[in-house]
């Protein structure tokens, strides 16, 4: 089924009549063409307002990235050296494999920029030290990630270094994180406008995402978490177009899933959550005798899962065949431990790990502050409450309530997906599952909060919270605080 098919509405939210139909029903005797100039003026103003807000969001995303890039030059402790090497190699036509050492250029960058938690273990800048002189023998242990993010970032960063801008590869690759974030913020704005939220509320909610320290960090370092906001907005868009607009084509949802998994397998969490919601909804419709609708939802869910599976198993098989016999991960056991007995025994204590979403984050010391810590505490409470607020604020069966269910389901599913992935890769488990793995759920959570705020008319809070969050990040990243 394509997106041109299956147009029967599944949504419960009524659509407003068009201006022409309203005039007809009111018995207006002016001709229909008289409506056109007014509608054009209205549409033109709407597009101008939309363009202005999108420009503001683009400047916000790019600005946050630039501030973090230049004021926190040290490499991130979240494996930035490995992501940087992956992007460098793929931009030079080489796909790294397990056991490969970092490129000499990236080793030099690592030594010269340093890394806060490894500063005493890195060789001197300019020493030309061998790989064996670096921590973990400078091995790239993140080659199992799919290549899409690295290919886009690496190729564009290398192209940028050829311009007369005096950019290093690392700086260019980091600044591209701002482009990923800007695209994600604009996509968030678009999704929120699909719910007919006012421009100011949609823009404020989208801007809130840039005020989350973990998101800002990803946008100013080289990491495959950088596309997470855009990918999460894509999942929120798929959910919106089905539950609100009743559009049940499977091709576009499958494409979103394919792109999500191709940047990072855990980036598919949000779209897999949406697929799970569709599956449960389809079962309910099937039992109620509405089988055509149920079939279309099952088709979407199946297409999403299949797309993720193609990437997961296809890329896994490709890299697995290139892995040297007997290779072991040099950081194995740092955050994981072998499973003993039933996996659920180890998994159960971690099942609530993703609630709060923003609590587990890392910032280089140069761009962190007490204000950021305080704001994260506030946001953690807000994000923990978001799914429940989405359920209690809307009536059963409404499209808005389904968004709340999706947010809750994703938060509960993330720890299981992370643990299952680690178990299948090496029979180990995480003692603590970082909410960083759930970053693609942030857009869904923000959509839920925006819908609740609109319903409850929380106008002041809708502005104050994003302003405080963004201000904390900007002031910290600018090294003012």
Secondary structure, DSSP 8 states (H G I E B T S, - for coil): --TTS--S----S-----HHHHHHHHT--S-TTHHHHHHHHHHHHHHHHHHHHHHHHHHHHHHHHHHHHHH--SB-TTTHHHHHHHHHHHHTT----TT-B--HHHHHHHHHH-BGGGGGGS--TTS---GGGSGGGGB---TTS-SHHHHHHHHHHHHHHTSTT---HHHHHHHHHHHHHHHHHHHHHHHHHHTT--HHHHHHHHHHHHTSHHHHHHHTS--TTTTHHHHHHHHHHHHHHHHTT----SHHHHHHHHHHHHH-GGGGHHHHHHHHHHHHHHHHHHHTT-HHHHHHHHHHHHHHHHHHHHHHHHHHHHHHHHS-TT---TTTTSSEEE--S-HHHHHGGGTTTTTTSSSS----GGG--HHHHHHHHHHHHHHHHHHHHHHHSS-TT-HHHHHHHHHHHHHHHHHHHHHHHHHHHHSEEESS--GGGGGGGHHHHHHHHHHHHHHHT-HHHHHHHHHHHHHHHHHHHTT--
